[in-house]
Structures are given as C-alpha cells and as structure tokens.
C-alpha cells in the first residue's frame, strides 16, 4: 500500500473513531476555535488501557490492558469501532507491555517478562506463537523497528544487569538476535541509563531519554544539602544519537537550573521528522510537549495535566496519548493539531539611559 492510500485510510479510520466517540459520549475537552482537539477514545474506565500505538494503515490500535483474565496483555481494536481482540497470551506470572508495529503492519514487537527478565518478542498481527527477538542476560526493553524494518533499536542492561541505571541502547537485525551471527550492536555508552528509543523517519537518528548526568555540576539533594550530580540526582532529558553510534546530543534541559523541576520521558518522532513529542513533567504537572527539531522550540500541546505516553499516527495528524487518575489510564486522541510554538513576547526596548554609551566606550 502506498503512502497516499495509507493516509486516506488513516483519515477515514480516525474520522470514524471520532464519530463513534461522540456517539458513546466519551469525554472531549472544551477548546477555542482553531485549537487542538482532545477526545477520550475509551469509554470503559474499569480497566487501565495504556501504551496506545496505531497501525501503519491507520485501521488498528494496539494497546496494553488487564481486561480479560486480569493479566496485563497486548490487545488490538479497530480504530473506526468494533470488538477488541486479545493478541498476546503471556503466562499468568508474566506481563506484556509497550507494543510497537512492524512497518508492514503484519506483526508487532512487545516486551514480556515470561523469562523472568524483560525481553523483546514478535507476534503476528493475526495472533499465534510469539517469537523471541532478544537474547542476552539482563533486561531488554522498549523495542521499535527502523522505518524500513531492517533493524530494531532497544534498551538493555546486559553489560550491567545488576545496576539500576545500567541501560544503554542497542541495535539488532530485524530478524532478531542470534549470538555469534546476528549480535546486537551497542550505540550508546552513557551513564544516564538511556531508554525509550525511537527512530527518526529518515533512519539516520535515534531519539531517546536518559539521565542528564554532569559530574561537574552541584545539585540540591535535600533542604540545605548539595552534592555532585550522578544518576540518582539527575532527571531524564531528551537526546538523539546517530544510528551508527557516537556522541549523543542533549536536546532539552540544556540550561536547566541546579534545582531541576522538570523532566522528559516517552519520546516519539513525528512522521515528517519535524517534531518529537514527549511526556514532560513540570513540578507536579505532566503534559504532552513538542520539541521542534529544527529550532529547538519546546512547548506544551496539553495543559490539563495527567497526560502521558504520546504516539504519532502514521499520517502525522493525530497524537495518541493516555490520561491517568491514580493507577488507572484511559486512551485519548489529539487532533486538529496546532504545531506552532507560542509567540514570544516582544523584547522590551532599552531605555535611553541604558542605551547611551559612556564616553570612550567602543
């Protein structure tokens, strides 16, 4: 299916979903004309429904929920309305999380604890036997395919499995790891425990979040207490790194004060490559923010708080996300997106007193 037909299909699917949402009387936030529209897409709040990710053709939404037998599993539902279907059937002692689609839509990656550690598995869209993809000691998490499906990026603490912040990013073949033949390649060597990696649409970069550790920096660790910064006393920030590996570039929080009041997690790159959506906390409030790749502008999309886990649709017209109340989460969609940083206030003109040069000044 070509890109145009994909976009047409997605637009029709989303329109149907919004119509069904209206019929179900699910929530919609009030908005002024010309503003982004927010619609709650799950009416049943009995169960947590989280990790929303739309299929490449825009017809299906994969997500994680404990509905059914009470264990956390991956389910899929038609975006335009219809019955949900349980996709994974992990053992009672395990759980399945964070599904992501293969570019051809024929299978999904997800993370399971069936081996007592987090590992990457692949399962066909039609269901069936799940296939292990990662093969190493320690935890392996947050796996996503490259745009062409030939590679998978994920985070792993295989070299430091006993350390809380021992993760780094790896890239494996799209067919999965095979020791001695298809070994995963480490692409970061960062003390801040990189996680949540996502591909740029051109396949050249990977965005991720990591603790912004600067051991030369003194930070406040308690009332009247300071210490040199380490992972424990750092917050997560947005970074990017070339897919071949190299020095990561920090994108957010570069000039943050010593007492940091915000952090970013759960990045997702827009299909046109212009934006990276993140879950951003400021103080005690968590919203969806956008980082503009070209300019570095960083601004909120939501303002009502308790928002998390943004994921772009493949046509770039919708951001799926969740809202939480305690341990419960519901799935929402942001449409009619306003992708424009707020206007900066005009710079005040200098007074004549300030602007006047002193005698002899150059």
MOHUUR-V420775 format. One record per pair of residues at least 12 apart in sequence whose C-alpha atoms are under 6 Angstrom apart, sorted by the first residue. I is the first residue (numbers start at 1). J is the second residue. D is the distance in whole Angstrom. If there is no record, write none. Layout:
i->I j->J d->D
i->I j->J d->D
This chain:
i->6 j->57 d->5
i->7 j->315 d->5
i->10 j->58 d->4
i->13 j->59 d->6
i->13 j->79 d->6
i->13 j->80 d->5
i->16 j->80 d->5
i->17 j->79 d->5
i->17 j->80 d->4
i->21 j->41 d->6
i->26 j->40 d->6
i->26 j->43 d->5
i->27 j->39 d->6
i->27 j->40 d->5
i->36 j->335 d->6
i->36 j->336 d->5
i->36 j->337 d->5
i->36 j->338 d->6
i->37 j->334 d->6
i->37 j->335 d->5
i->37 j->336 d->6
i->38 j->333 d->6
i->38 j->334 d->5
i->39 j->332 d->6
i->39 j->333 d->5
i->40 j->332 d->4
i->41 j->331 d->6
i->41 j->332 d->5
i->42 j->331 d->6
i->48 j->65 d->6
i->48 j->328 d->5
i->48 j->329 d->5
i->49 j->64 d->6
i->49 j->65 d->5
i->49 j->329 d->6
i->49 j->330 d->5
i->50 j->63 d->6
i->50 j->64 d->5
i->51 j->63 d->5
i->51 j->64 d->6
i->51 j->98 d->6
i->56 j->105 d->6
i->56 j->314 d->6
i->59 j->78 d->6
i->59 j->79 d->6
i->60 j->77 d->6
i->60 j->78 d->5
i->60 j->79 d->5
i->61 j->76 d->5
i->61 j->77 d->5
i->61 j->79 d->6
i->62 j->75 d->6
i->62 j->76 d->4
i->63 j->75 d->6
i->64 j->97 d->6
i->72 j->95 d->5
i->72 j->96 d->6
i->73 j->88 d->6
i->73 j->96 d->5
i->74 j->87 d->6
i->74 j->88 d->5
i->75 j->87 d->5
i->87 j->127 d->6
i->94 j->113 d->5
i->94 j->114 d->5
i->95 j->112 d->6
i->95 j->113 d->6
i->96 j->111 d->6
i->96 j->112 d->5
i->97 j->110 d->6
i->97 j->111 d->5
i->98 j->110 d->6
i->103 j->149 d->6
i->106 j->125 d->5
i->107 j->123 d->6
i->107 j->124 d->4
i->107 j->125 d->5
i->108 j->122 d->6
i->108 j->123 d->6
i->109 j->121 d->6
i->109 j->122 d->4
i->117 j->139 d->5
i->118 j->139 d->5
i->118 j->140 d->5
i->119 j->134 d->6
i->119 j->140 d->5
i->120 j->133 d->5
i->120 j->134 d->5
i->121 j->133 d->5
i->133 j->176 d->4
i->133 j->177 d->6
i->134 j->177 d->6
i->137 j->158 d->5
i->138 j->157 d->6
i->138 j->158 d->5
i->138 j->161 d->5
i->139 j->156 d->6
i->139 j->157 d->6
i->140 j->155 d->6
i->140 j->156 d->4
i->141 j->154 d->6
i->141 j->155 d->5
i->142 j->154 d->5
i->142 j->196 d->5
i->150 j->174 d->5
i->151 j->172 d->6
i->151 j->173 d->5
i->151 j->174 d->4
i->152 j->171 d->6
i->152 j->172 d->5
i->152 j->174 d->6
i->153 j->170 d->6
i->153 j->171 d->4
i->154 j->169 d->6
i->154 j->170 d->6
i->155 j->168 d->5
i->155 j->169 d->4
i->155 j->195 d->6
i->156 j->168 d->6
i->165 j->193 d->5
i->166 j->193 d->6
i->167 j->193 d->4
i->167 j->194 d->6
i->168 j->188 d->6
i->168 j->193 d->6
i->168 j->194 d->5
i->169 j->186 d->6
i->169 j->187 d->6
i->169 j->188 d->5
i->170 j->185 d->5
i->170 j->186 d->4
i->170 j->187 d->6
i->171 j->184 d->5
i->171 j->185 d->5
i->172 j->184 d->4
i->187 j->245 d->4
i->192 j->210 d->5
i->192 j->211 d->4
i->192 j->213 d->6
i->192 j->231 d->6
i->193 j->210 d->5
i->194 j->209 d->6
i->194 j->210 d->4
i->195 j->208 d->6
i->195 j->209 d->6
i->196 j->208 d->5
i->196 j->266 d->6
i->201 j->271 d->6
i->201 j->273 d->6
i->204 j->242 d->6
i->204 j->243 d->6
i->205 j->241 d->6
i->205 j->242 d->5
i->205 j->243 d->5
i->206 j->240 d->5
i->206 j->241 d->5
i->206 j->243 d->6
i->207 j->239 d->6
i->207 j->240 d->4
i->208 j->238 d->6
i->208 j->239 d->5
i->209 j->236 d->6
i->209 j->237 d->5
i->209 j->238 d->5
i->209 j->239 d->6
i->209 j->265 d->6
i->210 j->236 d->5
i->210 j->237 d->6
i->211 j->234 d->6
i->211 j->235 d->5
i->211 j->236 d->4
i->212 j->234 d->6
i->213 j->230 d->6
i->213 j->231 d->6
i->213 j->234 d->6
i->214 j->229 d->6
i->215 j->228 d->6
i->215 j->229 d->5
i->217 j->229 d->6
i->219 j->258 d->5
i->220 j->259 d->6
i->235 j->263 d->6
i->236 j->263 d->5
i->236 j->264 d->6
i->237 j->252 d->6
i->237 j->263 d->6
i->237 j->264 d->5
i->238 j->251 d->5
i->238 j->252 d->5
i->239 j->251 d->5
i->261 j->282 d->6
i->261 j->283 d->5
i->262 j->281 d->5
i->262 j->282 d->4
i->262 j->283 d->6
i->263 j->280 d->6
i->263 j->281 d->5
i->264 j->279 d->6
i->264 j->280 d->4
i->265 j->278 d->6
i->265 j->279 d->5
i->266 j->278 d->5
i->266 j->279 d->6
i->266 j->309 d->6
i->268 j->311 d->6
i->271 j->316 d->6
i->274 j->293 d->5
i->275 j->291 d->6
i->275 j->292 d->5
i->275 j->293 d->6
i->276 j->290 d->6
i->276 j->291 d->5
i->277 j->289 d->6
i->277 j->290 d->5
i->279 j->308 d->5
i->279 j->309 d->6
i->285 j->305 d->5
i->286 j->305 d->5
i->286 j->306 d->5
i->286 j->307 d->6
i->287 j->302 d->6
i->287 j->305 d->5
i->287 j->307 d->5
i->288 j->300 d->6
i->288 j->301 d->6
i->288 j->302 d->5
i->289 j->301 d->5
i->306 j->323 d->5
i->306 j->324 d->5
i->307 j->322 d->6
i->307 j->323 d->5
i->308 j->321 d->6
i->308 j->322 d->5
i->309 j->321 d->5
i->318 j->334 d->6
i->318 j->335 d->5
i->319 j->333 d->6
i->319 j->334 d->5
i->320 j->332 d->6
i->320 j->333 d->5
